[in-house]
Amino acid sequence: MEDKKYWTVGEIDATGVRGPHEVELQNISRIRHSSFIELPMEKLEKIVKEDLGGIIENLGFSEDWTITLSMFPEVNIHLIYTFIGDEFGGDVQAEFKFLFSGKRAYWVPGEDSATFIDIVLDFLDRKLKNADPFEKDYDKKSDLMRKVLLQRSEPFKFLKESDSKELAKFIGGRVWKMTSGWRIKREIFPSIFAEILWDENTGLDIKFSGEKLRTNISSYHAELIGIFTLNHILRYITYKNEDKSLPEICYMMFSRYYTKSKGWEHRTFSSFSNL
C-alpha cells in the first residue's frame, strides 16, 4: 500500500473507524469553503505561488481546482476545491477534500497534517482579506514551544556529521554541523524561515526570520510549523537509527499506519506523560 498515489487522513491514521482528524478536516472545509466562492483565480494563483510556494492544478477528481503544497520533500498536501452550487437547495455550496501524496506522506500523523492544512487555509483567508496576523510575538516563546524544545532535545545527539546532506534533503532545508551541535534552517513559506539550533550543552532553540514573517504568518502559527519541522527531524533520526535504543519520544512522531507497518507499538503523548 506504501506505493499508492494518494492517501486520505483516515488511511494514514489507520484507526479502523472514522477518526478525529477526518472530522477536523470536514469541519475545516465547512468553515473555510465560503471564502473561495466566486474568487478571481488570478488573485488566488498569485497568493498561492508568491506567499505559499504552492501550485494550482487539476488532479482529475472533477474538482474546480487543487492547491498542492509540499509540507516536506515527499510529503505533499492537496487541497481539492469543488463548487457544488445551490441548485439543489442544500446548505453547502462548495467543499474541500484533502489528499496526501509522496513517498513519505504516510509517515506524518494526521495531527500534524490536519493542523498544517488549517494554518494554510487561515493564511489564505487572511491574504484574501488583506488582513495582517494577529499575534506577532516572534521573539517570545510560548509555554508549548518551551516544552517542545525540552522534549525533543535528546534525540539530536544521535545525529552524525555524515547526516548533514541527507537530513537537508529530507527536510528541504540547509544543515550545518557546528563545533558542539547543529544549525538547521528551512524556508517554511516564501521569505519566512525557521532556524533550529542544537547545542550539546544548552539544548534546543528555534528562531524565526524573513522579509514576509510579520505580514504573512502569526507567531503562533510560525511556532506550530517550527514544531512540525522538529518532529520531521526526529523522524529522520529514528529512520536512520532503527537499530538503536532511542528516546521514547522518537517513536511518537509517526502515523499509526507507519508504526503498524514497522510492527511497533503505537505510542502517544498521553502515554509519554505517564512515563
N, C-alpha and C positions, 0 to 999 in steps of 0.2 A: 504493500500500500504506500510505502515511502516514495515511490516514483510517480504517484498520481499528480495531475497538473494543478488542481485546485483543491483547497481544503476549506471546510466550514469550521467555525469555532467549536461547534458541537463535536466534530470528529477529533479535533485537537484536544479538547477537554476529556474526551473518551470516558464519560461517566456512565454511559448507557441509558441515561434519561435526559430530559430537557434541562440543561444546566443553567446556572445563574448568569453566565456570560452571554448565552443565547438570548435570555430575557433582557439583559442590559443592552445588547445591540438593537433589539427590537424597540426598546424604549428610546434609544438614541435616534433611530430612524423616525419614530413618531414625533419627537420633539423638534428635530432639525430639518425635516424634509421641506417644510413650507418656505424656508428661506431661498430655495432653489427653483421655485415655480416661476416661470417666465423670466428667468435670469438671462441677461445677454451673455452668450457664450464667449465673446471676446473678452469680457471682463473676468469671467471665471478662468479662462485659459491663461490670462496674464498673471493672475494671483497664483494659480497652481504652479506655473512654470517659475516665476520670479521669486515667490515668497515661500512656497512649499518644496520646490525642487522636484515636482512630480510631472506626470504627463496625463493628458486626457486621451482616451482611446475607446474603442468598442470591442468588447470581448466576445460578442456573439450570443449574448443571453437575452436578446430582444430589448436591451436597455436603451435609454436615450444617450447616455454617456457613462464612462467609468473613469474615475480618478485612480491612477496607480502610483503608489509611493513605495520607496524602499525604506523599511524600518531599519534594516541592516542588510548587508550583502546576502543574497539568497533568502531573505525574509521580506517578501513583497505583500503589500496590502492593497486590495482592490475595493473601492467604494463605488458600488454599482447603483446608478440612479435611474429610476423608471417613473415617468409621468403617467398616471392612470386616468386622471380627469374625473369629472363629477357627473358624467352622463348616466351612470347607474345609481346615482343618489347616495353613494357612500360617503362616510366622513373623511376617508383618507384619499387624497388626490394624487399622492406620489409616495414613493418609498425608496429607501436604501436597502440593499443587501450587501453583505460583506464577505469577501473570499480572500484566501491567502495562498500564495504560491512561492516556489523556490525550494531548493534542496534542504534548507533548514527551517522552513515555515512551521513545521510541526514541533520544533524544539521549544518555541516560545509559548508559554502558557497563555490561556485566554485572558487572564487577569491583566497581563502587560499589554497585549494587543488590543483588547477592548478599550482600555484606558487611553491608549495611543490614538485610536480612532476618535474617541470623544474629544481629545485635545485638538486633533486635526479639524474636526467639524466646528468646534468652538473658534478656532483660529480663522477658518473660512468665514464664519458668520460675522466675526468682528471686522475682518478686512472688507467684506461686502458692505458693511455699515460705516466704514471709515472710523471705527472706534479703537481707541488705544487699550492696551491691557490695564486691568485694574491694579493688580499687585505688582510693585516694582522694587521689591526688597532683594535685589540681586546679590548684594554684598552680605546679606544676613542669612544664616542657615536656620531652617525650621527645625523643630524638635524631631520630626520624622527624618530629615536628612542627617542630623547628628547621629541618630540611632542607626540608620542605614550604613553610615561610614564606619561606625564601630563594628557592626555585624559582619561587614564584608571585607574587612582589612586582612584577616589572617590568610585567606587563600592566595593572596598576591605573592607570598613567599615561595610559592611553587613555580612562579614564572622564571624562565631562564633566558639568558641573553639571546640564545638561538631562537626564541619565540618571537622576537621583535617583528620580523617581516610577516610571519603568518598571522599573528594577532592583529596587526594593522589591516591586513586584508580581510580578516574575519569580521572586524567591527566597522570597516570602512573609514579608517582614520589614520593618524600617524602615531608612532610609538618610539620613544627614546629610552634606552637603558641608562640610568643615572648612576652615580657612584654608590649610593646607598638605597636605590629604589627605581621607580619608574615614572615617566611622564607620558601621558596618553591624551591626545587631542583629537576631537571629532567635530565635524560640522553637522549639527543636528537638523538645522534648516539653513537655507542660503544666508550667509553672513551672520550666523549665530553659532557659537562654538561652546562646547563643554570640554573643560580640561581637567583631567584626573591626575592627581599626584599621589604617589605612594612612597613613603619612606619607612625603612625597616625599624626606625627608632620612634617616629612620630605617628605612623599610620597613614590613613587615607584622608585626602582633602579633595574638594572639587570647586571649580570656578567657572563662571560663565562670562562670555565676552562677545563682541561683534557689533558691526555697524547697525544691524537691524534688531538687536536684542531688545531695546526699550520700546520700540514701536510695534514689534510683531508678536512677542510672547510674554506672558506674565511670569513672574519669578516662581510662582507655584508650579506652573506647567513646565518651566525650564528644569526645575528640580526633579519632577517626575520623569522627564526624558533622560535626565542625568542618571537617575536610578535605573532606568531600563538599560542604559549603557553599561553601568556597573554589573547588572545582572547578566548581560551578554558576555562580559569579560569573564565572569565566573563560569559561564557555560563553556567557554574556550578552555579555561583552566581544568575543568572537570573532564572534558573530552580528551585533553592531552595527557591526563594523569589518571586514567581509569584504573591503572594497576596499583595506585597508591591509596592509602587511607587518608581521605580528605576531610576537612571540616564539614560538619553536618549540613551547613547552610548551602554548600555547593550543590547538593542533590535536590534542593528546593527550587532551583532556578528553571526546572524543566516542566514541560507539559505532562499530563498524565499519560498521554499516548506515548511520549518518548520514554518515560520511566517504565511503562509496561513493555515496550519493545526491548528494553535492556534487562528486564526481569528484576528491576529494582523495586523496593518498597517505595510507594509514593509518599513522600514526606511533605508536610505543610508547616506553615509558620505557627499554627496553634500547637502542634506537637513540639516544635522547636522551643517555644516559650516555656514548655514544661520540663525541658532537659535539665 
